[in-house]
Amino acid sequence: MLLGTRHGLGLLGRNCAAAFGLLAGAAQLVLALRPDISLPRWQTFLGFVALATSIAVLASLPQERISRDFTHPDVTVTVEVGDLFDYRCHLVIGFSDTFDTDTRDESLVARRSVQGQFLHRIYDGDVTALDVLLADSLGDQTPVVTETRATKRIGKLHRYPVGTVAVVPSNGRSFFCTAYGRMNNDLVVSCGTEQLWRSLDQLWSAIRRHGHLEAVAMPIVGSDLARINNMDRASLLKMILLSFVAQSRAQRVCGSLTIVVRPQDYFSIDMIELGVFLRSL
């Protein structure tokens, strides 16, 4: 429960004290205006405590959406619970360095992952169509390594530098397919924090060049695909926010950025603490 976190309890305590002070002040005002009224001391105190606690709990309940409007840069940053594919703006989709797309037996890509949903919800599971668009976008990129079928038993063989972004246009918007993890030959994707940080830099540059300063939505990249074991979702979220704001202050990236949290991940993130972090940037 988010109210059980350190920041949640601190906020609850401050709100409780404020509510109790307002109630006590109101009672003093009433007594000053109507000295003929007599309030039972202990019953009144306990009633005020109960009412103040109720008000504080309601005021402290975490929201499913936090947002901040920055003036330098001029951009709105939002973190909210939702479905990434409900957003009709530019989207960021995480990939591995081989840009594998096949979800047939889920050896390469899990169907439930953002990348798997991208294939099935945007391209109706048409792997060939998506592969053609990715290959077209990567046409001016040189693979750093080409595996053999002996070393990588299934999937694509060309490896691109981690951080490569394939920009796939579609009906007036773009999908920024960012390769922030390495598909190892055992078909397990891995990524370190330094790799992710560099990949984010390249992602913002690609959005700056191709996004036309329009709205962008993205998932918490690195939370599933890349298996960054030393960072939880909240830490990854903070890294994304810090990277984006730092890059935007050097040069504006987009009109707004929304980081979409999956409903099943909501209770693993302290939204109160995250709101404090966002306001500190």
N, C-alpha and C positions, 0 to 999 in steps of 0.2 A: 504493500500500500504506500502510495507516494507521500501521504501525510506522515508516515513513519520514518522518513528520511530526515537527515540533520537539517537540511534547508526547510523541509516541510514543517518540522516541529518548531523551528525558529519563527517561521512565518505565522504559524498557528498561535504561538505565544504572543507575538506582537499584535496580531489582530484581536486576540482575546483581551489583552490589556487595553487596547484602544476602545473596544466595544464597551468594556466595563467602565472606563473613564467617562465615555459619553453618557451611559446610563446613569452613573452616579451624578454627573453634572446636571442632567435633566431632572433627577429627583431633587437635588438641592434647589434648583430653580422653582420647581413646583412648591416645595416647602416654604421658600421665601415669599412666594406670591400668595400661598394659602397656609398661613401658620396654624390654622385650626385643624389641619389634617395631621393625623398621627400614623406613622408607618411602623409596624412591628420590626424591631431591629434585625434579629437573626433571620426571620422569614424573608425580609426584604433583601438582605445580603445574599442569602442562598438563591433567591429568585434571580437576582442580578447576575450571579455567577453562572447559573444555568442558561440564562438568556444570552449572556455575553459569549459563552462557549458555543452555543448554537450558531450565533451570528458569525463567530470566528471560523468555525468549521466550514460554513457555507462560503465565506469569503476566501478561504484557503484552498478550496478544492481545485486541483490542477485542471487546466483547460487542455483540450486536444489541439490547441493552436496557439502558437506564440509568434509575434511578429515585431519587427523594428524597421522604421523608416530612417535611413541614413541620409544625411545632407552632404557628406563628403566621404564616399561618393553618393550621388543621387540615385539611390536604389533601395528597394524594399526587400528584406530578407524574412522569409517565413518558414517555420517548421510546423508541420501539421500532420495529423493522422489521416490517412486516406489511401486511395488506389491510384498509383502513378498513372495508369492508363485512362483514368477519367479526365486527365488534364489535356487540353487541346492546344498546348503551346509546344515549344521545342522540348524534347526529352533527352535525358542522358541515360544511356544503357551501358552497363558494364560488360566487357568481353575479356577474353584471354589474348595472349600475344599471337595465337594462331587463328583467331577469329572463327573458331569452331561454332557451329550452329545446330548440329544434329541432336535432336532429343529422343530419337527412336527408342533406345534402350537406356537412356539417361546416363550412359557411360561418359559422354562428353559434356552434356548440358542437362541439368535437371529441369524438368518441365515446369516445376513450381517456382523456379528462380525468375528474377526479372528478365533475364536474357531469354529464358524459355517462354515466358509469357509474351515477350516481344515478338517472337516468331509466330506464336499461335494466335495472338489477339490482333496483331497488326497485319500479318501476312498469311493468316489462316493456315499456318503450318507448312507453307510452301517454302521448303528449304532452298530449292533452286533459285527462286525469285530473290530471296534475301541474299544468297551467295553472289548472285550476279551484281546486285547493287553494291555490296561490300567490295567486290573485286574492282568494280568501276571506280569507287572512291579511293581505293588503295593503289590505283594504277600508277601513280607517280611516286609510290613508296618502294624502296628496295628492301627485300627481306634480308635480315641479318644472318639467318641460317635456314637451310632447307633440309628437313629431316628425311630419312628414308623410311620405307614401310617396315623395315626390320627394326628400327629404333622406336617408331611411333605406329602402333598397330592399326589404329583407326583415326579418322579425322583428317584435317588439313595438315600439310607438311611445311608450308612456309611460315617462318617466324618473323614477326616484325618487332621493332624496338618497343619495349614496355613504355607506355605513354602515348603510343600512336593513336590518333583519333580518326576514324572513318566517319565522314559526314554523309549521311544518307537523306536526301531530300524527299519529301512526300506531301503532296497537296498543300503547299504553302508553308510547311513547317519542316524542321530538320530533326533527325535523330543523331545525336552525337555518341557514336559507339566507341567508347574509350577502353583501350587495352591496358588495364592497370595491373594485371596479374600474368604470371607465366604458367602455361599449360605444360606441366612436366610430362615426360614420356610414360609415366605410370598413370596419366590422365587425371592427376590431382593438381588443381590450380593453387599456386602460392604467390604471396606478395608480402614484402616487408614495408615497414612504415616509411622508409626513405623512398622506396619505389612509388608508393602511393602519393607521397607529397610531390614528387617530380611529375607524376602522371596528372595530378590536379592542376599543376602549373600549365601543362600542355593542353589540358581540357579547357581551362579558362581562355587560353590564347585562341583555340579553335572556335569557341563560342563568340569571342570578340570579333573574329574575322568573318564568321558566317552567320551569326545570330541576329544581326541588324538591330542590336540593342532591344530585342523583344524579350518576352517572359520565357523563363526556363524552369523546368521542374526536373528533379532528379531523386533517386533513391539514396539510401545510405550506402554508397559504394564501399565495397570491402567487407560488408557484414556477413555475406554468405559465400560468394564465389571465390574470393581470394584466401579465405581462412586465415586471417590475421589474428593469430591466437593470443597475442599479448595486448590486444585492444578490444574493449567491448563496444557496443553500438553507440553508447553515449560519447566515448572517447573519439570514435570515428566521426561522429557528428560534429564535435567540437573542432576536429582537425579540418573538416570540410569548411566550416564557417570561418575559421581563422584564415585558411588559405584564400578563400573567396574574397573576404574583406581586404586582406593585404594586397591581393592582385588588383582589386577594384580601386583601391586608393592610388595605385600607380597609374592605372588607366581603366576607365569604365568597361565592364564586361558585358552587362545586360541590363534591361530595365528592371527586372525583378527575378529573384531566385527563390524557389520553393523546394524545400527538402521534405519529401513525403515519407512518413513513417508508417510501416505496415501495422494494421490493428493488432496483430499478434505480438509485435515488438513494443507496443506502447508502454506496458508496465515494467519493461526493463530499462526505461529511460526516465530519469527524474526531470520532468518538464519544468519544475520550479527552479531547480539549479540551472538548467539549460537557459531559462529566461534571464537569470542573473548573468550568466556567461555572455549571452547575446547583447545585453545592455552594456556590458563592460568593454565591448570591442570598439 
